[in-house]
């Protein structure tokens, strides 16, 4: 039972079978032969570990960051930073989604909140968290109908990173990253009584892997919904 015999059998031992049937049987027999004779199995290569999720910002870090982005040298810089931070921490918008948005995708319903319609492969409707509505509203000021929220070229990569690189942030402020702002938004939802299915839909996620990776970073005094996740009872 070795690969050479399996390949020869697949080539000559099934004359009445279709090409697909011979290929399927050869694949199954190769698995058996590699299990019986592991020394003749091809190398699987080096397993590349999955990148660890970046931790969310703490409440104190977010407060400091929100203050800092509103005292930038120019109003345009303030506007763009407010949109990036407000939509990231307030609605989980990452950089790829951000560059697709223009003013037509954002609807301000006043006291009823701000709705963001994310287009593309992971299309979904999101409501900005109350704590960040004021940032989004400031970021929308002065924009024309249909004008992109940030940037002008939709094919540009990491549009949020380019905006953060221009920001003047003094002292011990953490480096702003759109991915960490999205993680902060996810952690916020997980520590509130929000159904798991709602979080997954809002985040455009197909599995709970990201949420479980976030569990070690959640406050130990989380409400029942997050405690259920921590204990593995909500899957």
Buried (B, 14 or more C-beta within 10 A) or exposed (E): EEBEEBBEBBEEEEEEEEEEEBEEBBEEBBEEBBEEEEEEBEEEEEEEEEEEBBBBBBEEBBEBBBEBBBEBEEEEBBBBBBBBBBBBBBBBBBBBBBBBBBBEBBEEEEEEEBBBEBEEEEEBEBBBBEEBBBBBBBBBEEBEEEEBBBBEEEEEEBBBBBBBEEBEBEEEBEEBBBBBBBBBBBBBBBBEEBEBEEBBEBBBBEEBEBBBBBBEBBEEEBEEBBBBBBEEEBE
